[in-house]
Amino acid sequence: MKEIKAYVREVMLEQVISALADIDDIPGIAVVHLREYGHVQDGSLRRVKMAKLEIDVPESLATTVVDAILASARTGDGHPGDGKVFISDLREAIRISDGQRNEGAVQISSKSGGPDE
């Protein structure tokens, strides 16, 4: 299992989510809007509107998810500040609704609906 964190320009967020939505069996995406400060060429810090995406996936989907983020988050030929992607191993995962563990917990549940649907 992999945890993928991607920091992308907020203006590219919908494009990235759209690319990820096209991937079969993607379990879900958490999005956090950030107040990010990044270094510009003169070494000073400048505020950049960024978003952080967190996606936990089975090992088999990790490369597909990362490739989709890289292709959809890049501005033109690529520019400083387009963002970064971090990939970590997940040691354990447990789905609260049914107790599924590990790979089963990060795959799409066969149950649908819930209190808010």
Secondary structure, 3 states (H helix, E strand, C coil): CEEEEEEEEHHHHHHHHHHHHCCCCCCCCEEEEEEEEEECCCCCEEEEEEEEEEEEECHHHHHHHHHHHHHHHCCCCCCCCCEEEEEEECCCCECCCCCCECHHHHCCCCCCCCCCC
